[in-house]
């Protein structure tokens, strides 16, 4: 039997190996698709938008599309709309993008805008940081902006003191979708924390001035200073209400190749996002669930989360006159808000309402059914990083 023994296989005009063969009979291949579970970030296709679009944003927070944190100079950054937009690059199976549009301008010296994605420590261990086998990672995404110029992509190890790696990127054509690919080597000197706290993060910094752009960025792992996080940026997104920037198809993966975007089902993406934020109900007349009246006008409700949450969650709901209602023993009673969350863990919780939140006419010892009573009402639970 004839045998062909080679160390690597490479395309005729390629500059790198397609397949590398080891002496132990194994091989490593640069495969651009067909590998499942390679995308490390959730909601990269921008399908999940539990909180809904945000208008009038003036400070940092989780708005709109799940898992993507908006960071800005609070109350000195103009006013922004953050939306799930239908404008996407053609031909890649995307339906939505994340769009930032400014609605009130600013010239504040320290203005900046970025999108931050945070990974849990447990999920970050695949990168093997702090060892000689630290993994190379590649971030790919599409971006569209009404302006051309430089922006910045940052990678961070949140193990205090934080370490960072900063890379310049360029928008070459205004109003056009462009794909960007950023590959960085792993950090062999500093391990990523393990557990449910934040560990590996990446930022896309669209525009930055002043404090966040006052130091020279480093294209290598080093101790992070916030002043480096926007040093490459030269686009001013704050000077006109015509300005916008959008991203789509965000994928972080191990390796030096940006493979085809890994699409997941809506159900898969939703379940992954619900670990961090769970919208239980939204709108008028929606059932919150059953409960009991502990003492007169003091009601307990219980909820079991659809997936284990990252940590014990906090309650997130809007308050307003008669936004919610309890029904018990043939009587309905509108109230304004829930007052506390107790006995909570990452699988379930008990939350309460009482006369401080407007509860009346509820008699102890009875069962209760609780619903929303206003189109603006919602009830959610947050365990975001």
SEPAKOL-53739 format. One record per residue (C-alpha): z, y, x; chain. Coordinates in Angstrom, 2 decimals. Each point is the difference from the previous one (the first is absolute). Example, Ala and Ser with C-alpha at 12.3 -4.5 7.8 and 13.67 -1.06 7.14 Angstrom:
TORPA        z        y        x  mol
TORPA     7.80    -4.50    12.30    A
TORPA    -0.66     3.44     1.37    A
This chain:
TORPA        z        y        x  mol
TORPA     0.00     0.00     0.00    A
TORPA    -0.95     3.42     1.34    A
TORPA     2.55     2.83     0.05    A
TORPA    -0.51     3.73     0.30    A
TORPA     2.91     1.62     1.82    A
TORPA     0.27     3.78    -0.16    A
TORPA     2.80     2.55     0.09    A
TORPA    -1.43     2.27    -2.68    A
TORPA    -2.89     0.64    -2.38    A
TORPA    -1.52     3.44    -0.35    A
TORPA    -2.91     1.50    -1.91    A
TORPA    -3.09     1.07     1.94    A
TORPA     0.69     3.71    -0.32    A
TORPA     3.75    -0.20    -0.57    A
TORPA     2.53     1.59     2.34    A
TORPA     2.86    -2.37    -0.89    A
TORPA     0.44    -3.73    -0.60    A
TORPA    -0.45    -1.44    -3.47    A
TORPA     1.88    -3.17     0.95    A
TORPA     2.37    -0.55     2.92    A
TORPA     0.81    -3.59     0.96    A
TORPA     3.28    -1.05     1.63    A
TORPA     0.61    -2.92     2.36    A
TORPA     2.21    -1.73    -2.57    A
TORPA    -2.91    -0.50    -2.38    A
TORPA     0.78     2.91    -2.34    A
TORPA    -2.05     3.14    -0.56    A
TORPA     0.35     3.55    -1.23    A
TORPA    -2.77     1.49    -2.14    A
TORPA    -0.74     3.53    -1.18    A
TORPA    -0.75    -0.74    -3.67    A
TORPA    -0.84     2.98    -2.15    A
TORPA     0.81    -1.50    -3.40    A
TORPA     1.19    -3.07    -1.94    A
TORPA     3.56     0.04     1.39    A
TORPA     2.56     0.48    -2.79    A
TORPA     3.31     1.88     0.26    A
TORPA    -1.14     1.94     3.06    A
TORPA     0.53     3.44    -1.62    A
TORPA     3.59     1.02     0.82    A
TORPA     0.19     3.06    -2.26    A
TORPA     0.23    -0.14    -3.78    A
TORPA    -2.20     1.84    -2.50    A
TORPA    -2.66     0.85     2.56    A
TORPA    -2.58    -0.04    -2.79    A
TORPA     2.05     2.65    -1.89    A
TORPA     0.12    -2.09    -3.18    A
TORPA     3.69     0.42    -0.81    A
TORPA     1.20     3.35    -1.32    A
TORPA     3.27    -0.71    -1.83    A
TORPA     1.30     3.57     0.21    A
TORPA    -3.26     1.53    -1.17    A
TORPA    -1.79     3.02     1.45    A
TORPA     2.04     2.95     1.24    A
TORPA    -0.76     3.69    -0.51    A
TORPA     2.02     2.89     1.42    A
TORPA     1.28    -1.89     3.06    A
TORPA     1.83     2.37     2.38    A
TORPA     2.15    -2.39     2.01    A
TORPA    -0.03    -3.45     1.60    A
TORPA     0.33    -3.11    -2.13    A
TORPA    -1.54    -3.14    -1.42    A
TORPA    -2.60     1.29    -2.44    A
TORPA    -2.85    -1.74    -1.73    A
TORPA    -1.35    -3.03     1.78    A
TORPA     2.62    -2.57     0.89    A
TORPA     1.28    -0.45     3.57    A
TORPA    -1.60     3.18     1.42    A
TORPA     2.55     2.71     0.75    A
TORPA    -1.13     3.62     0.08    A
TORPA     1.71     2.09     2.67    A
TORPA    -0.23     3.79     0.23    A
TORPA     2.07     3.06     0.88    A
TORPA     2.04     0.17    -3.18    A
TORPA    -0.55     3.14    -2.09    A
TORPA    -2.06     1.61     2.80    A
TORPA    -3.17    -2.03    -0.44    A
TORPA    -1.82     1.47    -2.96    A
TORPA    -0.38    -2.08    -3.15    A
TORPA    -1.85    -3.31    -0.18    A
TORPA    -1.46    -2.44    -2.49    A
TORPA     0.29    -3.63     1.13    A
TORPA    -2.21    -2.28    -2.06    A
TORPA    -1.65    -3.39    -0.34    A
TORPA    -3.63     1.12     0.25    A
TORPA    -3.10    -1.96    -1.03    A
TORPA    -2.06     1.34     2.91    A
TORPA    -0.40    -2.88     2.51    A
TORPA    -2.37    -1.13     2.75    A
TORPA    -2.84    -2.02    -1.53    A
TORPA    -0.55    -3.69     0.55    A
TORPA     3.47    -1.23     1.00    A
TORPA     1.58    -0.92    -3.33    A
TORPA     2.37     2.97    -0.17    A
TORPA     0.84     1.61    -3.33    A
TORPA     2.49     2.69     1.04    A
TORPA     0.95     2.32     2.84    A
TORPA     3.09     2.10     0.72    A
TORPA    -0.87     3.69    -0.35    A
TORPA     1.86     3.13     1.09    A
TORPA    -1.24     3.30    -1.44    A
TORPA     1.73     3.32     0.61    A
TORPA     0.54     2.22    -3.04    A
TORPA     2.00     2.80     1.64    A
TORPA    -0.63     1.04     3.60    A
TORPA     2.37     0.93     2.82    A
TORPA    -0.10     1.42     3.52    A
TORPA     3.50    -1.12     0.97    A
TORPA     0.24    -0.49     3.75    A
TORPA     1.40    -3.55    -0.30    A
TORPA    -2.24    -1.43    -2.72    A
TORPA    -1.12    -3.61     0.25    A
TORPA    -1.14    -2.90    -2.19    A
TORPA     0.03    -3.73     0.72    A
TORPA     0.03    -3.41    -1.66    A
TORPA     2.62    -2.43     1.31    A
TORPA     0.09    -3.78    -0.44    A
TORPA     3.27    -1.81     0.84    A
TORPA     0.40    -3.73     0.63    A
TORPA     3.22    -1.96    -0.28    A
TORPA     1.49    -1.48     3.14    A
TORPA    -0.47    -3.57    -1.20    A
TORPA    -3.71     0.59    -0.60    A
TORPA    -0.34     1.76     3.37    A
TORPA     1.15    -2.96     2.09    A
TORPA    -3.52    -1.43     0.04    A
TORPA    -0.85     2.72     2.56    A
TORPA     2.32    -1.52     2.64    A
TORPA     0.98     3.39     1.41    A
TORPA     2.42     0.07     2.89    A
TORPA    -1.55    -3.09     1.57    A
TORPA    -2.86    -0.73     2.38    A
TORPA    -1.90    -1.35    -3.02    A
TORPA     0.06     3.28    -1.98    A
TORPA    -3.01     0.05    -2.31    A
TORPA    -2.89     2.42    -0.08    A
TORPA    -0.52     1.45    -3.48    A
TORPA    -2.95     1.67    -1.68    A
TORPA     0.15     2.53    -2.83    A
TORPA    -3.19     0.68    -1.93    A
TORPA    -0.58     2.31    -2.95    A
TORPA    -2.54     2.26    -1.65    A
TORPA     0.50     3.76    -0.15    A
TORPA    -1.79     2.87    -1.75    A
TORPA     0.75     3.70     0.36    A
TORPA    -1.73     3.25    -0.88    A
TORPA     0.49     1.12     3.63    A
TORPA    -0.90    -1.38     3.42    A
TORPA     2.31    -0.16     3.00    A
TORPA     2.74    -2.03     1.59    A
TORPA     2.88    -1.78    -1.66    A
TORPA     2.56    -2.42     1.42    A
TORPA     1.18    -3.58    -0.51    A
TORPA     3.51    -0.90     1.13    A
TORPA     1.77    -3.32     0.42    A
TORPA     3.79    -0.16     0.12    A
TORPA     2.78    -2.41     0.87    A
TORPA     2.98     1.18    -2.05    A
TORPA     2.61    -1.70     2.20    A
TORPA     2.14     2.99     1.00    A
TORPA    -0.96     1.78     2.18    A
TORPA    -3.44    -0.14    -1.58    A
TORPA    -3.06    -0.82     2.09    A
TORPA    -3.50     1.22    -0.81    A
TORPA    -3.69    -0.33     0.85    A
TORPA    -2.41     2.80    -1.06    A
TORPA    -3.80    -0.13    -0.28    A
TORPA    -2.55     2.73    -0.75    A
TORPA    -2.65    -0.60    -2.66    A
TORPA    -2.88     2.22    -1.14    A
TORPA    -1.65     0.78    -3.33    A
TORPA    -3.62     0.62     0.95    A
TORPA    -1.64     0.68    -3.35    A
TORPA     1.54     2.03    -2.83    A
TORPA     0.02    -1.53    -3.46    A
TORPA    -1.01    -3.43     1.29    A
TORPA     1.88    -3.28     0.15    A
TORPA     0.51    -1.06     3.63    A
TORPA     1.64    -3.20     1.24    A
TORPA     2.58     0.36     2.76    A
TORPA     1.34    -2.81     2.18    A
TORPA     3.02     0.39     2.28    A
TORPA     1.15    -2.78     2.34    A
TORPA     3.17     0.20     2.07    A
TORPA     1.77    -2.38     2.37    A
TORPA     3.40    -1.41    -0.86    A
TORPA     3.24     1.37     1.42    A
TORPA     1.35    -2.54     2.50    A
TORPA     3.16     1.96     0.77    A
TORPA     1.56     0.81    -3.38    A
TORPA     0.67    -2.52    -2.77    A
TORPA    -0.40     0.76    -3.70    A
TORPA     3.15    -0.21    -2.09    A
TORPA     0.31    -3.00    -2.29    A
TORPA     1.19     0.07    -3.59    A
TORPA    -0.87     2.00    -3.11    A
TORPA     0.17     3.44     1.65    A
TORPA    -3.09     1.87     1.19    A
TORPA    -1.44    -1.14     3.32    A
TORPA    -3.74     0.37     0.72    A
TORPA    -1.72     3.02    -1.58    A
TORPA    -3.32     1.78     0.15    A
TORPA    -0.83     3.59    -0.94    A
TORPA    -3.30     1.70    -0.78    A
TORPA     0.54     3.69     0.78    A
TORPA    -2.73     2.08    -1.62    A
TORPA     1.09     3.49     0.94    A
TORPA     2.88     1.38     2.05    A
TORPA     1.15     3.30     1.49    A
TORPA     3.07     1.27     1.78    A
TORPA     2.94    -2.33     0.58    A
TORPA    -1.84    -3.26    -0.67    A
TORPA    -2.92     1.00     2.22    A
TORPA     1.75     1.67     2.92    A
TORPA     0.02    -2.85     2.56    A
TORPA    -2.66    -2.16     1.63    A
TORPA    -0.50    -3.36    -1.78    A
TORPA     0.23    -3.21     2.05    A
TORPA    -2.61    -2.77    -0.24    A
TORPA     2.58    -2.51     1.21    A
TORPA     3.38    -1.21    -1.21    A
TORPA     2.71     2.51     0.91    A
TORPA     3.08     1.66    -1.47    A
TORPA    -1.15     1.85    -3.11    A
TORPA     0.44     3.71    -0.58    A
TORPA    -0.92     1.43    -3.40    A
TORPA    -1.77     2.81     1.83    A
TORPA    -2.67    -2.53     1.10    A
TORPA    -0.85    -1.22    -3.47    A
TORPA    -2.79     2.50    -0.68    A
TORPA    -1.04     1.33     3.40    A
TORPA    -3.62    -1.16    -0.36    A
TORPA    -0.51     1.58    -3.44    A
TORPA    -2.26     3.04    -0.32    A
TORPA    -0.96    -0.12    -3.69    A
TORPA     1.66     2.56    -2.27    A
TORPA     0.36    -1.56    -3.44    A
TORPA     2.31     2.76    -1.22    A
TORPA    -2.34     3.02    -0.08    A
TORPA    -2.07    -0.62    -3.14    A
TORPA     0.43    -1.67    -3.38    A
TORPA    -3.39    -1.64     0.64    A
TORPA     1.58    -2.23     2.66    A
TORPA     0.53    -3.71    -0.48    A
TORPA     0.36    -3.21     2.00    A
TORPA    -0.27    -3.61    -1.21    A
TORPA     0.62    -3.42     1.51    A
TORPA    -1.01    -3.47    -1.16    A
TORPA    -0.09    -3.58     1.24    A
TORPA     3.03     0.22     2.28    A
TORPA     0.56    -3.17     2.04    A
TORPA     2.45    -0.75     2.82    A
TORPA    -0.45    -3.35     1.75    A
TORPA     0.84    -1.86     3.17    A
TORPA    -2.78    -0.05     2.59    A
TORPA    -2.56     2.27     1.57    A
TORPA    -2.67    -0.36    -2.70    A
TORPA    -0.18     1.81    -3.35    A
TORPA    -0.93    -2.85    -2.33    A
TORPA    -1.48     0.43    -3.45    A
TORPA     2.51     1.44    -2.45    A
TORPA     2.17    -2.72    -1.57    A
TORPA    -0.01     0.49    -3.77    A
TORPA     2.85    -1.47    -2.02    A
TORPA     0.37    -0.43    -3.74    A
TORPA     1.69     2.73    -2.02    A
TORPA     2.86    -2.39    -0.74    A
TORPA     0.60    -0.74     3.67    A
TORPA     0.01     3.68     0.98    A
TORPA     2.26     0.94    -2.91    A
TORPA     2.58    -2.66     0.89    A
TORPA     0.03     1.11     3.64    A
TORPA     0.54     3.63    -1.05    A
TORPA     2.73    -0.87    -2.52    A
TORPA     2.24    -1.05     2.88    A
TORPA     0.30     3.73     0.74    A
TORPA    -0.49     1.65    -3.39    A
TORPA     0.06    -1.57    -3.46    A
TORPA    -1.14     1.92    -3.07    A
TORPA     1.72    -1.73    -2.91    A
TORPA    -1.32     2.11    -2.90    A
TORPA    -1.96     3.20    -0.54    A
TORPA    -1.00     1.84    -3.18    A
TORPA     1.28     0.21    -3.57    A
TORPA     1.47    -2.91    -1.94    A
TORPA     0.07    -2.42     2.94    A
TORPA     2.75    -2.67     0.01    A
TORPA     2.49     0.39     2.84    A
TORPA     1.99    -3.06    -1.03    A
TORPA     3.17    -1.31    -1.59    A
TORPA     3.53     1.04     0.81    A
TORPA     3.54     0.18    -1.27    A
TORPA     2.35     2.76    -1.11    A
TORPA     3.01    -0.36     2.29    A
TORPA     2.11     2.68    -1.66    A
TORPA    -0.95     2.54    -2.66    A
TORPA    -3.06     1.92     1.20    A
TORPA    -0.04    -1.80     3.37    A
TORPA    -3.01    -2.30     0.35    A
TORPA    -0.93    -2.44     2.75    A
TORPA    -3.57    -1.27     0.48    A
TORPA    -1.10    -2.67     2.49    A
TORPA    -3.36    -0.50     1.69    A
TORPA    -1.33    -2.82     2.16    A
TORPA    -2.65     1.17     2.46    A
TORPA    -3.34    -1.84     0.13    A
TORPA     0.29    -0.48     3.78    A
TORPA     2.96     0.38     2.38    A
TORPA     0.18     3.64     1.07    A
TORPA     0.34     1.06     3.62    A
TORPA     3.59     1.20    -0.51    A
TORPA     2.39     0.88    -2.80    A
TORPA    -2.09     2.51    -1.95    A
TORPA     0.77     3.39    -1.45    A
TORPA    -0.97     0.93    -3.55    A
TORPA    -2.92     2.37    -0.52    A
TORPA    -0.57     1.51    -3.42    A
TORPA    -0.79     3.29    -1.66    A
TORPA     2.63     1.71    -2.14    A
TORPA    -0.64     1.99    -3.13    A
TORPA     1.35     0.62    -3.47    A
TORPA    -0.32    -3.19    -2.08    A
TORPA    -2.25    -1.70     2.56    A
TORPA     1.60    -3.42    -0.62    A
TORPA     1.52    -1.87    -2.96    A
TORPA     2.51    -2.78    -0.66    A
TORPA    -0.23    -2.12    -3.16    A
TORPA     3.04    -1.96    -1.19    A
TORPA     1.43    -1.25    -3.30    A
TORPA    -2.69     1.72    -2.05    A
TORPA     0.47     3.35     1.74    A
TORPA    -2.22     1.83     2.47    A
TORPA     1.33     2.56     2.45    A
TORPA    -2.04     2.16     2.32    A
TORPA     1.41     1.01     3.36    A
TORPA    -1.10     1.96     3.05    A
TORPA     0.58    -2.03     3.15    A
TORPA     1.58    -2.96     1.75    A
TORPA     3.05     0.96     1.99    A
TORPA     0.53    -2.70     2.63    A
TORPA    -1.15    -3.27     1.52    A
TORPA     2.64    -2.65     0.75    A
TORPA     0.23    -3.58     1.24    A
TORPA    -3.46     0.41     1.46    A
TORPA    -1.58    -2.33     2.53    A
TORPA    -3.57    -0.66     1.00    A
TORPA    -0.54    -2.44    -2.90    A
TORPA     1.57     1.78    -2.97    A
TORPA     2.25     2.86    -1.08    A
TORPA     2.10     1.44    -2.79    A
TORPA    -0.45     3.64    -1.00    A
TORPA     1.92     2.02    -2.53    A
TORPA    -0.17     2.88    -2.43    A
TORPA     2.85     1.74    -1.81    A
TORPA     0.95     3.16    -1.85    A
TORPA    -0.50     2.01     3.20    A
TORPA    -3.68    -0.90    -0.35    A
TORPA    -0.09     0.69    -3.72    A
TORPA     0.96    -3.40    -1.44    A
TORPA     1.66     0.17    -3.44    A
TORPA     0.69    -2.26    -2.98    A
TORPA     0.11    -3.21     2.06    A
TORPA     2.94    -2.31    -0.86    A
TORPA     1.66    -2.27     2.57    A
TORPA    -0.69    -3.72    -0.05    A
TORPA    -3.52     0.19    -1.41    A
TORPA    -3.33    -0.98     1.56    A
TORPA    -2.55     2.72     0.58    A
TORPA    -3.76     0.29     0.45    A
TORPA    -1.17     2.89     2.18    A
TORPA    -3.42     1.68     0.01    A
TORPA    -1.73     3.11     1.28    A
TORPA    -0.46     2.77    -2.58    A
TORPA    -2.30     2.53     1.65    A
TORPA    -3.46    -0.23     1.56    A
TORPA     1.37     1.47     3.25    A
TORPA     2.86    -2.51     0.28    A
TORPA     0.04    -2.66     2.70    A
TORPA     2.47    -2.29     1.74    A
TORPA    -0.51    -1.34     3.50    A
TORPA     1.94    -1.32     2.98    A
TORPA    -0.56     0.97     3.62    A
TORPA     0.77    -1.78     3.27    A
TORPA    -2.48     1.90     2.15    A
TORPA     0.40     0.22     3.73    A
